[in-house]
């Protein structure tokens, strides 16, 4: 399950910790890739044994080491990817980190366009969706690939480019995030028109439960 979103209020900033937000089925894909790649590395290593000055053995040894390193790097980077959002009076700052690197990007409030919620990127349904002949689950596989390469459910335009963040943050969490961000940033945070509809639908659903 994804981590709980944590809000830390400081004297001159708001920190939003999104944590690790990797779904169970995506974790299974990461494990599958890791096992497959390390399996290939093990085959290369077995081919290289016993270690000698033979060129093939040397190349196989280097190949095995490279595959082990690649598999470990990709697996750890994906499984332990974290996001943070920092707000102060001058900037909205996005922080992404893995055990290997940390990236910080600051965006000045006056140049930030309206914040939008995109949810899952739209995709044309596979022709076999809902068809009894979809034995191989093509639609499910395409959805998994879409989730695997998801870049973020929130975005704004900055300097002519789209900036996406908040991976696997769905509408109910996104609404809470926006409320907290508006409390701190006020009019600095502009919202896209879809937020009004989303909040109205959320309240309507709440009222229908009572």
Buried (B, 14 or more C-beta within 10 A) or exposed (E): EBEEBEBEEEEEBBBBBBBBBBBEEBEEBBEEBBEEBBEBBEBBBEBBEEEEEEEEBEEBBEBBBEBBEEBBEBBBBBBEBBBBBBBBEEBBBBBBBBEEEEEEEEBEBEEBBBBBBBBEEEEEEBEBEEEEEBEEEBBEEBBBEEBBEBEBBBBBBBEEEEBBBBBBBBBEBBBBBBEBBBEBBEEBBEBBEBBEEBBEEEEEEEEEEE
